[in-house]
Amino acid sequence: QYRTADQFGAETDWSLVYVLRPGPDGSVSAQVLHEYVLESPENFPTIWRFTIAAVADLNGDGVMEVATRSSFWESAGLAVWADDGDRLSMIGAGGCGV
């Protein structure tokens, strides 16, 4: 999710990706994968935008991984997260840009 009017951000615009994980006892916990708040747009008035790109079994082990997409101005990237039993851990990332 993100809140911004256009490609250029305004003060307090934000972007956030989080997952909700069910526990064996029925509890649910939240884990933040990416977060960004534009505190001062005076230096460079744009925000990081994060979204979910895919949820799929990318490595064939029978457990789903999560891929997140990021973009900032003229840059873009992708990160892959795998379940390590307690949480999602980033296992790879890459990107390109100016």
C-alpha positions as CSV (number, residue, x, y, z in Angstrom):
1,Q,0.0,0.0,0.0
2,Y,1.1,3.5,-0.5
3,R,-0.3,7.0,-0.2
4,T,0.8,9.6,-2.6
5,A,-1.0,11.9,-5.1
6,D,1.4,11.4,-8.0
7,Q,5.0,10.5,-8.8
8,F,6.2,13.3,-6.6
9,G,5.6,12.9,-2.9
10,A,4.3,15.2,-0.3
11,E,5.4,15.4,3.3
12,T,4.1,12.3,5.3
13,D,3.4,10.3,2.1
14,W,4.2,6.6,2.9
15,S,4.6,3.1,1.4
16,L,4.3,-0.1,3.4
17,V,4.3,-3.9,2.7
18,Y,3.5,-6.3,5.5
19,V,2.3,-9.8,5.9
20,L,0.0,-11.4,8.5
21,R,1.2,-14.8,9.7
22,P,-1.1,-17.3,11.4
23,G,0.4,-19.1,14.4
24,P,-0.3,-22.7,15.3
25,D,-2.2,-21.5,18.4
26,G,-4.6,-19.4,16.2
27,S,-2.8,-16.1,16.9
28,V,-1.9,-13.8,14.0
29,S,1.3,-11.7,13.9
30,A,2.3,-8.9,11.5
31,Q,5.7,-8.6,9.9
32,V,6.7,-5.5,8.0
33,L,8.8,-6.2,4.9
34,H,9.2,-2.7,3.6
35,E,8.3,0.7,5.0
36,Y,9.1,4.3,4.0
37,V,7.8,7.7,5.0
38,L,8.7,10.8,3.2
39,E,9.6,13.1,6.1
40,S,10.9,16.1,4.2
41,P,10.2,16.5,0.4
42,E,12.5,19.4,0.1
43,N,15.6,17.4,-0.8
44,F,14.1,15.0,-3.4
45,P,10.3,15.0,-3.5
46,T,9.5,11.4,-4.4
47,I,8.8,8.3,-2.3
48,W,9.8,4.7,-2.4
49,R,6.8,2.6,-3.6
50,F,6.6,-1.0,-2.5
51,T,4.1,-3.6,-3.7
52,I,3.6,-7.4,-3.7
53,A,4.8,-8.7,-7.1
54,A,4.0,-12.4,-6.5
55,V,3.3,-15.2,-4.0
56,A,4.5,-18.5,-5.5
57,D,6.6,-21.5,-4.9
58,L,9.7,-20.1,-6.6
59,N,12.2,-22.7,-5.6
60,G,10.0,-25.8,-5.8
61,D,10.2,-26.8,-2.2
62,G,6.4,-26.8,-1.6
63,V,6.5,-23.6,0.4
64,M,5.3,-20.3,-1.0
65,E,7.8,-17.4,-1.3
66,V,6.9,-13.7,-1.6
67,A,8.3,-11.3,-4.2
68,T,8.1,-7.6,-3.5
69,R,8.6,-4.8,-6.1
70,S,10.1,-1.4,-5.3
71,S,10.3,1.7,-7.4
72,F,11.9,5.1,-6.8
73,W,12.0,7.8,-9.4
74,E,13.8,6.1,-12.3
75,S,14.8,3.0,-10.4
76,A,13.1,-0.4,-9.8
77,G,13.9,-3.6,-7.9
78,L,12.6,-6.9,-6.8
79,A,13.2,-8.8,-3.6
80,V,12.3,-12.4,-2.7
81,W,11.4,-13.5,0.8
82,A,11.3,-17.1,2.1
83,D,9.7,-18.5,5.3
84,D,12.5,-19.5,7.7
85,G,10.0,-21.0,10.2
86,D,9.5,-17.9,12.4
87,R,9.3,-15.1,9.8
88,L,10.0,-14.2,6.2
89,S,13.7,-13.5,5.5
90,M,15.0,-11.8,2.3
91,I,16.9,-14.4,0.3
92,G,17.7,-12.3,-2.8
93,A,17.2,-8.9,-4.3
94,G,18.2,-6.9,-7.3
95,G,17.4,-3.8,-9.3
96,C,18.5,-1.2,-11.7
97,G,18.2,2.5,-12.2
98,V,19.8,5.9,-12.6
